[in-house]
Amino acid sequence: MHIQSTPSFSPLYQQIKALILQSLQAGEWKPAEAIPSEMELAVRYNVSQGTVRKAIDELAGENLLVRRQGKGTFVATHSARHVQTRFLRLVLDSPQGGAIADSDTYSANGKNILVDRTIVAFSHERATKDIASALKLKKGDAVVYIQRVLAYKDGKGASVPTILEDIWLVGAPFKGLTLDRLAQSKAPMYAMFESEFGVNMIRATEKIRAVNPSPSESHLLQVSTQDPLLKVERIAYTYSDTPMEIRTGLYRTDSRHYWNELQ
């Protein structure tokens, strides 16, 4: 074990947490795979089982690991419903409504059902100054641009264009992403990034504000330019706080609202 590479003032469990993160980043344990037991990790790092447990508790609290009683601890995956919902959630105004999970799947109770994903634009481009700055790239570096509309069933079962997204991805990890590959995937987008490109989005920052749509945006979402929309600007990060995606979403809120639980 090379704890000495971690600042000496860090609590021991934080040093163990950093070492586990290094293994996750290196792909030693894949998403949905079990990591070694607390006892095995304690032996590996030459620390107490309690120290390992505290490190794992923090990683589980950050949705990077998932504890399953009687089965062990597993690497979190975006194919799991409870992980899909850790980012933005829209909830139907009806009491039976459920959260839209990570924008492109459906809630556990089946009320927010995705019925269509329409890719409006797809291209490999060069990063503008602003995009490069947000993604910690150089101006002109390769990026992938995606624009899509997601339609969900409303309370009466009709298909309604609900979300318009503009997405910019760091180009190098997604060099092999094509329009056909994206269109044919049935998985939530982050689950696809994880399984096909080895990119695990582990956290995100968001800015939320109310806006009116432009004429082209109102056309795609089938609303008026005077209708209020929820604009969410997200930067998603993988391990080592490396930004991988900028996602700007416009959300219809005529039958839904943003819901979050704070603790």
C-alpha positions in Angstrom: 0.0 0.0 0.0 1.3 3.5 -0.8 -0.5 5.7 1.7 2.5 8.0 1.7 1.3 9.4 -1.6 -1.7 10.9 0.2 -1.1 14.1 2.2 0.0 13.1 5.7 -2.6 15.2 7.4 -5.5 13.2 5.9 -7.3 10.9 8.3 -6.5 7.3 7.7 -9.9 6.4 6.4 -9.7 9.2 3.8 -6.4 7.8 2.6 -8.0 4.4 2.2 -10.9 6.0 0.4 -8.4 7.7 -2.0 -6.8 4.3 -2.7 -10.2 2.7 -3.4 -11.0 5.6 -5.7 -7.7 5.0 -7.5 -8.7 1.4 -8.1 -12.1 2.4 -9.4 -10.6 4.9 -11.7 -8.1 2.4 -13.0 -11.0 0.0 -13.8 -9.8 -2.7 -11.3 -13.4 -3.2 -10.4 -16.0 -2.6 -13.1 -19.5 -1.1 -12.7 -21.9 -3.6 -11.1 -19.0 -5.8 -10.0 -18.4 -6.6 -6.3 -15.3 -5.1 -4.7 -13.3 -7.2 -2.2 -14.8 -7.6 1.3 -14.0 -5.2 4.1 -11.7 -7.8 5.7 -9.9 -8.4 2.4 -9.3 -4.7 1.9 -8.2 -4.3 5.5 -5.5 -6.9 4.9 -4.6 -5.4 1.5 -4.1 -1.9 3.0 -2.9 -3.1 6.4 -5.5 -1.2 8.4 -8.4 -2.1 10.6 -11.7 -3.3 9.2 -13.4 -0.3 10.8 -11.2 2.1 8.9 -12.1 0.4 5.6 -15.8 0.4 6.6 -15.7 4.2 7.2 -14.1 4.7 3.8 -16.7 2.5 2.1 -19.5 4.3 3.9 -18.4 7.6 2.4 -18.1 6.2 -1.1 -21.6 4.6 -0.7 -22.9 8.0 0.5 -21.5 9.5 -2.7 -23.3 6.9 -4.9 -19.9 5.4 -6.1 -20.5 2.1 -4.3 -23.7 0.3 -3.4 -24.1 -1.9 -0.3 -26.3 -5.0 -0.7 -27.2 -6.7 2.5 -25.9 -10.3 2.6 -24.3 -9.9 -0.8 -21.4 -7.4 -0.4 -20.5 -4.0 -1.8 -20.7 -3.3 -5.6 -19.5 -0.6 -7.9 -22.4 1.7 -8.7 -23.7 1.5 -12.2 -26.0 3.9 -14.2 -28.1 0.9 -15.2 -29.4 0.7 -11.6 -32.6 2.7 -11.1 -31.6 4.3 -7.8 -28.4 5.6 -9.4 -30.2 6.9 -12.5 -32.2 9.2 -10.3 -29.4 10.9 -8.5 -29.3 13.8 -10.9 -32.1 16.0 -12.0 -35.7 14.7 -11.4 -38.9 16.0 -12.8 -42.1 14.7 -11.1 -45.6 14.5 -12.5 -48.0 16.9 -10.7 -50.4 14.0 -10.0 -49.9 12.2 -6.6 -48.9 9.1 -8.5 -46.1 10.8 -10.4 -42.6 9.5 -10.2 -39.2 11.0 -11.0 -37.8 11.0 -14.5 -34.6 9.2 -14.0 -31.5 10.7 -15.6 -33.6 12.2 -18.3 -34.0 9.2 -20.5 -35.5 6.3 -18.7 -38.6 5.8 -16.7 -39.4 5.9 -13.0 -39.7 2.8 -10.8 -43.4 3.1 -10.6 -43.8 3.4 -14.4 -45.6 6.7 -14.4 -42.9 8.7 -16.3 -42.5 6.5 -19.3 -40.2 7.6 -22.1 -41.9 7.0 -25.4 -39.5 8.6 -27.9 -36.0 9.9 -28.2 -35.5 12.1 -31.3 -31.9 13.1 -32.2 -32.2 16.5 -33.8 -28.4 17.0 -34.4 -25.2 15.0 -34.1 -21.7 16.0 -35.0 -18.0 15.8 -34.2 -16.8 19.4 -33.7 -14.1 21.6 -32.4 -14.5 23.2 -28.9 -15.3 26.9 -28.8 -13.6 28.9 -26.1 -16.5 28.6 -23.6 -17.0 24.9 -24.2 -13.2 24.2 -23.9 -13.0 26.2 -20.7 -15.9 24.3 -19.0 -14.5 20.9 -20.1 -10.9 21.9 -19.3 -9.8 21.5 -22.9 -8.0 23.7 -25.3 -9.9 25.8 -27.8 -10.3 23.7 -31.0 -10.0 20.3 -29.2 -12.4 17.6 -30.4 -15.9 17.5 -28.9 -19.1 15.6 -29.7 -22.3 17.6 -30.0 -25.8 16.1 -29.6 -29.2 17.7 -29.6 -32.2 15.6 -28.8 -35.9 15.8 -27.8 -37.3 13.3 -25.2 -41.0 12.7 -25.2 -42.9 11.2 -22.2 -46.4 10.1 -21.6 -48.6 12.6 -19.9 -51.2 11.9 -17.2 -53.6 10.8 -20.0 -51.2 8.5 -21.8 -50.4 10.9 -24.7 -46.9 11.4 -25.9 -45.6 14.9 -25.1 -42.2 16.4 -26.0 -40.9 17.2 -22.6 -37.1 17.7 -22.6 -34.8 19.4 -25.1 -31.1 18.8 -24.5 -27.9 20.2 -26.0 -25.0 18.0 -25.0 -21.2 18.5 -25.5 -18.9 15.6 -24.7 -15.1 15.5 -24.5 -14.1 14.1 -27.9 -11.3 11.7 -27.1 -13.2 9.2 -25.0 -16.2 9.3 -27.3 -14.3 9.2 -30.6 -16.2 6.0 -31.6 -19.6 7.5 -30.9 -21.7 7.7 -34.1 -25.3 8.8 -34.8 -26.3 5.2 -35.6 -24.7 3.9 -32.4 -26.5 6.5 -30.3 -29.8 6.0 -32.1 -29.8 2.2 -31.7 -28.9 2.2 -28.0 -31.9 1.4 -25.8 -30.0 2.2 -22.5 -30.1 5.5 -20.6 -27.3 7.7 -22.0 -25.1 7.6 -19.0 -25.4 3.8 -18.8 -24.3 3.6 -22.5 -21.3 5.9 -21.8 -20.4 3.6 -18.9 -20.8 0.2 -20.7 -19.6 1.1 -24.2 -17.0 3.8 -23.5 -15.9 3.1 -20.0 -16.8 6.6 -18.8 -18.7 6.7 -15.5 -20.3 10.0 -14.6 -20.0 10.1 -10.8 -21.1 13.6 -9.9 -22.5 16.8 -11.5 -23.0 20.4 -10.8 -26.1 22.2 -12.1 -27.4 25.7 -12.5 -31.2 26.0 -12.7 -33.2 29.0 -13.9 -36.6 29.9 -15.5 -36.5 31.0 -19.2 -38.7 31.4 -22.2 -37.8 29.3 -25.3 -36.5 30.7 -28.6 -38.7 30.1 -31.6 -36.7 27.0 -32.6 -36.8 25.6 -29.1 -40.6 26.3 -28.8 -41.1 24.4 -32.1 -39.2 21.4 -30.9 -41.1 21.3 -27.5 -44.4 22.3 -29.0 -44.9 25.2 -26.7 -45.2 29.0 -27.1 -42.3 31.3 -26.9 -44.0 32.8 -23.8 -44.3 29.5 -21.9 -41.9 29.3 -18.9 -39.4 26.4 -19.1 -36.9 25.1 -16.6 -33.3 25.5 -17.9 -30.7 23.3 -16.3 -27.1 23.7 -17.2 -25.1 20.6 -16.0 -21.4 19.7 -16.0 -20.9 16.0 -15.3 -17.6 14.7 -14.0 -15.9 11.3 -13.9 -13.2 10.3 -11.4 -10.5 12.8 -10.4 -13.0 15.6 -10.9 -12.5 15.4 -14.7 -15.4 17.1 -16.6 -16.7 15.0 -19.4 -20.0 16.5 -20.4 -21.9 19.8 -20.6 -25.6 19.3 -20.8 -28.1 22.1 -21.2 -31.7 21.0 -20.8 -35.0 22.8 -21.3 -37.8 21.1 -19.4 -41.5 21.6 -19.8 -43.2 22.2 -16.4 -46.8 22.6 -17.4 -47.6 19.1 -15.9 -44.4 18.5 -13.9 -42.2 20.1 -11.3 -38.7 19.8 -10.0 -38.4 17.6 -6.9 -35.5 17.1 -4.5 -35.1 15.8 -1.0 -32.6 17.6 1.2 -31.0 16.0 4.2 
